[in-house]
């Protein structure tokens, strides 16, 4: 006779402090790229409303930056032969630096419990 394991229970909701902590980390993770925000969103979106909102915001911003960087690198690579491609590489680096700075600003706001909206981000995740 085989026994089936009991169904998995839903994860416990985050406390207010944990909710702010994970929301903050979703923004700060932007320093490393898109994965930290994505992982935090997928793992904690049903456990804390503030974390869900802030991780979604951070994820949308990281997707936007990634898109800008990919397009800039492609255009830069194509135009590199013509020499002006270097300017597009500068745009890609500027997007990277903006991502670092804005992720830190968002982290500082979210850790204090304030929602943060990036000044430019495609809102792809609804």
RAHUKA-V916954 format. One record per backbone hydrogen bond with DSSP energy under -0.5 kcal/mol. NH is the residue of the N-H (numbers start at 1). CO is the residue of the C=O. Records with the same first field share a line. If there is no record, write none. Layout:
BEGIN
NH->CO, CO
END
This chain:
BEGIN
14->47
19->15
20->16
21->17
22->18
23->19
24->20
25->21
26->22
27->23
28->24
29->25
30->27
31->28
32->29
33->29, 30
37->33
38->34
39->35
40->36
41->37
42->38
43->39
44->40
45->41
47->44
48->44
52->48
53->49
54->50
55->51
56->52
57->53
58->54
59->55
60->56
61->57
62->58
63->59
64->60
65->61
66->62
67->63
68->64
69->65
70->66
71->67
72->68
73->69
74->70
75->71
76->72
77->73
78->74
79->75
80->76
81->78
82->79
83->80
84->82
85->79
86->83
87->84
88->84, 85
89->85
90->86
91->87
92->88
93->89
94->90
95->91
96->92
97->93
98->94
99->95
100->96
101->97
102->98
103->99
104->100
105->101
106->102
107->103
108->104
109->105
110->106
111->107
112->108, 109
113->110
114->109
123->121
124->122
126->124
END
